[in-house]
Amino acid sequence: MKLDSYHIKKILGYISQGMCKEHACAMTGIAKSTLYKWCQEGEEHARMELDTLQRQLYEGIPVADAHSVYEQVKNITKAAKKDWRASAWFLERRYPAQYARRDPPPPERERAKIMLIG
């Protein structure tokens, strides 16, 4: 299959809606290996500063991913205005070192007392 503007638009559109690359490929009717081949070519073309469809796809995927994240964060922020748990959920996942739930440490086992008899 040959890469064209139609397929770039479809793939990036699906990714920007939150689909993973594998599902975007399935919806577009291309093999995952074809997408990865195009992206490898696009990376090479970017290094060479060539303006190609492969480069357009390669550089568009991170932007589409970022758009998807933006939309989800917007939804969480909207939900958080009504329910604080949406904010807590976001913070736990975005900043796990600071906000993730921590299980309490297991209780220390009591040391057995040894009594000498006799």
Secondary structure as the mmCIF struct_conf table of DSSP 4:
data_model
#
loop_
_struct_conf.conf_type_id
_struct_conf.id
_struct_conf.beg_label_comp_id
_struct_conf.beg_label_asym_id
_struct_conf.beg_label_seq_id
_struct_conf.end_label_comp_id
_struct_conf.end_label_asym_id
_struct_conf.end_label_seq_id
HELX_RH_AL_P HELX_RH_AL_P1 SER A 5 SER A 16
TURN_TY1_P TURN_TY1_P1 GLN A 17 GLY A 18
HELX_RH_AL_P HELX_RH_AL_P2 LYS A 21 THR A 28
TURN_TY1_P TURN_TY1_P2 GLY A 29 GLY A 29
HELX_RH_AL_P HELX_RH_AL_P3 LYS A 32 ARG A 47
TURN_TY1_P TURN_TY1_P3 MET A 48 GLU A 49
HELX_RH_AL_P HELX_RH_AL_P4 LEU A 53 ALA A 80
TURN_TY1_P TURN_TY1_P4 LYS A 81 LYS A 82
HELX_RH_AL_P HELX_RH_AL_P5 TRP A 84 ARG A 94
BEND BEND1 TYR A 95 TYR A 95
HELX_RH_AL_P HELX_RH_AL_P6 PRO A 96 TYR A 99
BEND BEND2 ALA A 100 ALA A 100
HELX_LH_PP_P HELX_LH_PP_P1 ASP A 103 LYS A 113
#
